[in-house]
Amino acid sequence: MKAIVFDVFGTIVDWRSSLIHQFNELEKELGLELPCEALTDQWRQLYAPSMDRVRQGELPWTVLDDLHRESLVKLLNQHGIALDEATIDRINLFWHRLTPWPDVQRGLQRLKEQYIIATLTNGNISLMVDVARYAELPWDMVFSAELFQHYKPDPEVYLGACHLLRLPPEEVMLCAAHNSDLRAARALGMKTAFIPRRTEYGLQQRNDLEAEEAWDVVAEDLVALSEQGASHPGHMSRAKCV
């Protein structure tokens, strides 16, 4: 194995707490009462359906920033919240300032010593560059759905990253906190690593609490994953490091 590519939203960054915090700050600034948690959760609920409209051909290729903004406008209208265009643009950029989970920076730095590390995300390139700078993420490369004009779980995204790395799928591992993402990658011959993020959706989260299949590696966090890699560089296979 030569490279590890990472899902970002949920696996690397805590999008939910980050968005709620930013909504709370905006609420204080504007002197408005905003349903901060509801807006955050409902916005995320529109994430997959908005991409499915692109994947199914209902919309032409549209980057995630634009899909996010369309979903945001819909939500604000539903809640009867009237904001000017500049403020809506500001809120849409909340996704560009997301805080990493506590283990991420240390884990990625250690993994980078042994492997190529990169994103494999539905976020567009400018979004991911901003997240990387804000969260101080040491990527070797940013692979984005935008490069392939397909959204995960379309195979073009996974295979496209392998192709650009000039590596066969079996030499590339996807690390994700979402079992469905790993299923799509494994079906194409990639290695898989599961990292649980049990509060990604808050304390009431019910999905992706544990590995649902025998992934190549199951690690409690990225530090544990990096320790497995340091012990067996290039051979993180059929291991459970918890």
LOGUZA-39772 format. One record per residue (C-alpha): x, y, z; residue number from 0. Coordinates in nm, 2 decimals, decimal comma. Layout:
(lumpa (X Y Z) NUM);
...
This chain:
(lumpa (0,00 0,00 0,00) 0);
(lumpa (0,14 0,34 -0,11) 1);
(lumpa (-0,13 0,59 -0,04) 2);
(lumpa (-0,42 0,67 0,20) 3);
(lumpa (-0,71 0,89 0,08) 4);
(lumpa (-0,95 1,03 0,34) 5);
(lumpa (-1,31 1,12 0,34) 6);
(lumpa (-1,32 1,47 0,50) 7);
(lumpa (-1,67 1,57 0,63) 8);
(lumpa (-1,72 1,37 0,95) 9);
(lumpa (-1,40 1,16 0,92) 10);
(lumpa (-1,15 1,45 0,94) 11);
(lumpa (-1,35 1,75 1,05) 12);
(lumpa (-1,63 1,79 1,30) 13);
(lumpa (-1,86 1,97 1,07) 14);
(lumpa (-2,17 1,97 1,30) 15);
(lumpa (-2,01 2,14 1,60) 16);
(lumpa (-1,82 2,38 1,37) 17);
(lumpa (-2,14 2,49 1,20) 18);
(lumpa (-2,34 2,52 1,52) 19);
(lumpa (-2,07 2,74 1,67) 20);
(lumpa (-2,06 2,97 1,37) 21);
(lumpa (-2,44 3,00 1,36) 22);
(lumpa (-2,43 3,09 1,73) 23);
(lumpa (-2,17 3,36 1,66) 24);
(lumpa (-2,38 3,50 1,38) 25);
(lumpa (-2,69 3,50 1,60) 26);
(lumpa (-2,51 3,72 1,85) 27);
(lumpa (-2,37 3,95 1,58) 28);
(lumpa (-2,70 4,00 1,41) 29);
(lumpa (-2,91 4,01 1,73) 30);
(lumpa (-3,14 3,75 1,58) 31);
(lumpa (-3,27 3,42 1,73) 32);
(lumpa (-3,17 3,14 1,49) 33);
(lumpa (-3,25 2,77 1,53) 34);
(lumpa (-2,88 2,69 1,51) 35);
(lumpa (-2,88 2,32 1,56) 36);
(lumpa (-3,19 2,26 1,35) 37);
(lumpa (-3,04 2,47 1,06) 38);
(lumpa (-2,72 2,27 1,09) 39);
(lumpa (-2,88 1,93 1,09) 40);
(lumpa (-3,13 2,01 0,82) 41);
(lumpa (-2,87 2,16 0,60) 42);
(lumpa (-2,67 1,84 0,62) 43);
(lumpa (-2,98 1,63 0,55) 44);
(lumpa (-3,00 1,80 0,22) 45);
(lumpa (-2,64 1,71 0,13) 46);
(lumpa (-2,69 1,37 -0,02) 47);
(lumpa (-3,02 1,45 -0,20) 48);
(lumpa (-2,87 1,76 -0,36) 49);
(lumpa (-2,57 1,56 -0,50) 50);
(lumpa (-2,81 1,28 -0,61) 51);
(lumpa (-2,98 1,54 -0,84) 52);
(lumpa (-2,64 1,58 -1,01) 53);
(lumpa (-2,56 1,21 -1,01) 54);
(lumpa (-2,90 1,12 -1,17) 55);
(lumpa (-2,87 1,39 -1,44) 56);
(lumpa (-3,14 1,62 -1,31) 57);
(lumpa (-2,88 1,89 -1,27) 58);
(lumpa (-2,56 1,95 -1,48) 59);
(lumpa (-2,23 1,92 -1,29) 60);
(lumpa (-2,26 2,16 -1,00) 61);
(lumpa (-1,99 2,20 -0,73) 62);
(lumpa (-2,08 2,14 -0,36) 63);
(lumpa (-2,05 2,51 -0,26) 64);
(lumpa (-2,33 2,59 -0,51) 65);
(lumpa (-2,54 2,30 -0,39) 66);
(lumpa (-2,49 2,40 -0,03) 67);
(lumpa (-2,61 2,76 -0,11) 68);
(lumpa (-2,92 2,64 -0,29) 69);
(lumpa (-3,01 2,41 0,01) 70);
(lumpa (-2,94 2,70 0,25) 71);
(lumpa (-3,17 2,94 0,07) 72);
(lumpa (-3,44 2,67 0,08) 73);
(lumpa (-3,40 2,62 0,45) 74);
(lumpa (-3,40 2,99 0,54) 75);
(lumpa (-3,73 3,03 0,35) 76);
(lumpa (-3,88 2,73 0,53) 77);
(lumpa (-3,79 2,88 0,86) 78);
(lumpa (-3,90 3,23 0,76) 79);
(lumpa (-3,56 3,38 0,81) 80);
(lumpa (-3,49 3,68 0,58) 81);
(lumpa (-3,12 3,76 0,52) 82);
(lumpa (-2,95 3,96 0,26) 83);
(lumpa (-2,74 3,80 -0,02) 84);
(lumpa (-2,41 3,89 0,14) 85);
(lumpa (-2,51 3,72 0,47) 86);
(lumpa (-2,62 3,41 0,29) 87);
(lumpa (-2,29 3,40 0,12) 88);
(lumpa (-2,11 3,43 0,46) 89);
(lumpa (-2,31 3,15 0,60) 90);
(lumpa (-2,23 2,93 0,30) 91);
(lumpa (-1,87 2,98 0,38) 92);
(lumpa (-1,92 2,82 0,72) 93);
(lumpa (-1,83 2,50 0,55) 94);
(lumpa (-1,48 2,64 0,47) 95);
(lumpa (-1,40 2,68 0,84) 96);
(lumpa (-1,43 2,34 1,00) 97);
(lumpa (-1,24 2,22 1,31) 98);
(lumpa (-1,06 1,88 1,29) 99);
(lumpa (-1,12 1,61 1,54) 100);
(lumpa (-0,86 1,61 1,82) 101);
(lumpa (-0,66 1,32 1,68) 102);
(lumpa (-0,64 1,44 1,32) 103);
(lumpa (-0,34 1,66 1,30) 104);
(lumpa (-0,11 1,43 1,49) 105);
(lumpa (-0,24 1,12 1,31) 106);
(lumpa (-0,21 1,27 0,97) 107);
(lumpa (0,15 1,39 1,03) 108);
(lumpa (0,25 1,04 1,14) 109);
(lumpa (0,08 0,87 0,85) 110);
(lumpa (0,24 1,12 0,61) 111);
(lumpa (0,58 0,98 0,71) 112);
(lumpa (0,49 0,65 0,56) 113);
(lumpa (0,23 0,71 0,30) 114);
(lumpa (0,10 0,96 0,04) 115);
(lumpa (-0,20 1,12 0,22) 116);
(lumpa (-0,48 1,30 0,03) 117);
(lumpa (-0,84 1,39 0,05) 118);
(lumpa (-1,11 1,20 -0,14) 119);
(lumpa (-1,41 1,42 -0,09) 120);
(lumpa (-1,73 1,55 -0,24) 121);
(lumpa (-1,62 1,90 -0,14) 122);
(lumpa (-1,50 2,12 -0,43) 123);
(lumpa (-1,13 2,21 -0,45) 124);
(lumpa (-1,15 2,57 -0,32) 125);
(lumpa (-1,36 2,45 -0,03) 126);
(lumpa (-1,11 2,18 0,06) 127);
(lumpa (-0,81 2,42 0,03) 128);
(lumpa (-0,98 2,65 0,27) 129);
(lumpa (-1,06 2,37 0,51) 130);
(lumpa (-0,70 2,24 0,49) 131);
(lumpa (-0,56 2,58 0,57) 132);
(lumpa (-0,80 2,65 0,85) 133);
(lumpa (-0,76 2,31 1,01) 134);
(lumpa (-0,39 2,29 0,94) 135);
(lumpa (-0,41 1,96 0,75) 136);
(lumpa (-0,09 1,84 0,59) 137);
(lumpa (-0,23 1,69 0,27) 138);
(lumpa (0,00 1,58 -0,02) 139);
(lumpa (-0,29 1,63 -0,26) 140);
(lumpa (-0,65 1,74 -0,26) 141);
(lumpa (-0,86 1,49 -0,46) 142);
(lumpa (-1,21 1,63 -0,51) 143);
(lumpa (-1,52 1,51 -0,69) 144);
(lumpa (-1,49 1,83 -0,88) 145);
(lumpa (-1,18 1,69 -1,06) 146);
(lumpa (-1,39 1,40 -1,20) 147);
(lumpa (-1,73 1,58 -1,22) 148);
(lumpa (-1,89 1,29 -1,03) 149);
(lumpa (-1,99 1,26 -0,67) 150);
(lumpa (-1,92 0,97 -0,44) 151);
(lumpa (-2,02 0,69 -0,45) 152);
(lumpa (-1,98 0,70 -0,83) 153);
(lumpa (-1,68 0,48 -0,92) 154);
(lumpa (-1,52 0,76 -1,12) 155);
(lumpa (-1,42 0,94 -0,80) 156);
(lumpa (-1,24 0,65 -0,64) 157);
(lumpa (-1,08 0,52 -0,96) 158);
(lumpa (-1,00 0,87 -1,07) 159);
(lumpa (-0,78 0,93 -0,76) 160);
(lumpa (-0,60 0,60 -0,81) 161);
(lumpa (-0,54 0,69 -1,18) 162);
(lumpa (-0,39 1,04 -1,09) 163);
(lumpa (-0,17 0,87 -0,83) 164);
(lumpa (-0,06 0,62 -1,10) 165);
(lumpa (-0,13 0,34 -0,85) 166);
(lumpa (-0,36 0,04 -0,88) 167);
(lumpa (-0,66 0,04 -0,65) 168);
(lumpa (-0,51 -0,23 -0,43) 169);
(lumpa (-0,22 0,01 -0,34) 170);
(lumpa (-0,46 0,28 -0,22) 171);
(lumpa (-0,66 0,28 0,10) 172);
(lumpa (-0,97 0,48 0,17) 173);
(lumpa (-1,01 0,59 0,53) 174);
(lumpa (-1,36 0,69 0,63) 175);
(lumpa (-1,61 0,71 0,92) 176);
(lumpa (-1,89 0,59 0,69) 177);
(lumpa (-1,94 0,22 0,61) 178);
(lumpa (-2,12 0,30 0,28) 179);
(lumpa (-1,82 0,50 0,15) 180);
(lumpa (-1,59 0,20 0,23) 181);
(lumpa (-1,82 -0,04 0,05) 182);
(lumpa (-1,80 0,16 -0,27) 183);
(lumpa (-1,42 0,17 -0,25) 184);
(lumpa (-1,38 -0,19 -0,17) 185);
(lumpa (-1,60 -0,29 -0,46) 186);
(lumpa (-1,34 -0,13 -0,68) 187);
(lumpa (-1,05 -0,31 -0,53) 188);
(lumpa (-0,93 -0,04 -0,28) 189);
(lumpa (-0,81 -0,12 0,07) 190);
(lumpa (-1,04 0,02 0,35) 191);
(lumpa (-0,99 0,16 0,70) 192);
(lumpa (-1,28 0,25 0,93) 193);
(lumpa (-1,26 0,53 1,19) 194);
(lumpa (-1,57 0,57 1,41) 195);
(lumpa (-1,69 0,92 1,47) 196);
(lumpa (-1,97 0,85 1,71) 197);
(lumpa (-2,08 1,20 1,76) 198);
(lumpa (-2,06 1,33 1,40) 199);
(lumpa (-2,43 1,38 1,40) 200);
(lumpa (-2,46 1,46 1,77) 201);
(lumpa (-2,52 1,25 2,08) 202);
(lumpa (-2,83 1,09 1,92) 203);
(lumpa (-2,63 0,94 1,63) 204);
(lumpa (-2,74 0,59 1,54) 205);
(lumpa (-2,55 0,50 1,22) 206);
(lumpa (-2,18 0,43 1,17) 207);
(lumpa (-2,11 0,38 1,53) 208);
(lumpa (-1,91 0,06 1,45) 209);
(lumpa (-1,76 -0,11 1,16) 210);
(lumpa (-2,03 -0,30 0,98) 211);
(lumpa (-1,81 -0,53 0,78) 212);
(lumpa (-1,46 -0,68 0,80) 213);
(lumpa (-1,27 -0,38 0,67) 214);
(lumpa (-0,89 -0,41 0,62) 215);
(lumpa (-0,83 -0,19 0,92) 216);
(lumpa (-1,06 -0,08 1,20) 217);
(lumpa (-0,89 0,19 1,42) 218);
(lumpa (-1,03 0,40 1,70) 219);
(lumpa (-0,88 0,71 1,56) 220);
(lumpa (-0,61 0,84 1,32) 221);
(lumpa (-0,34 0,81 1,59) 222);
(lumpa (-0,42 0,44 1,63) 223);
(lumpa (-0,42 0,40 1,25) 224);
(lumpa (-0,08 0,57 1,23) 225);
(lumpa (0,06 0,34 1,50) 226);
(lumpa (-0,05 0,04 1,30) 227);
(lumpa (0,12 0,19 0,99) 228);
(lumpa (0,44 0,26 1,18) 229);
(lumpa (0,45 -0,10 1,30) 230);
(lumpa (0,39 -0,25 0,96) 231);
(lumpa (0,46 0,02 0,70) 232);
(lumpa (0,28 -0,06 0,37) 233);
(lumpa (0,10 -0,35 0,53) 234);
(lumpa (-0,19 -0,23 0,73) 235);
(lumpa (-0,40 -0,53 0,64) 236);
(lumpa (-0,67 -0,73 0,83) 237);
(lumpa (-0,58 -0,55 1,15) 238);
(lumpa (-0,80 -0,42 1,43) 239);
(lumpa (-0,63 -0,14 1,62) 240);
(lumpa (-0,87 -0,02 1,89) 241);
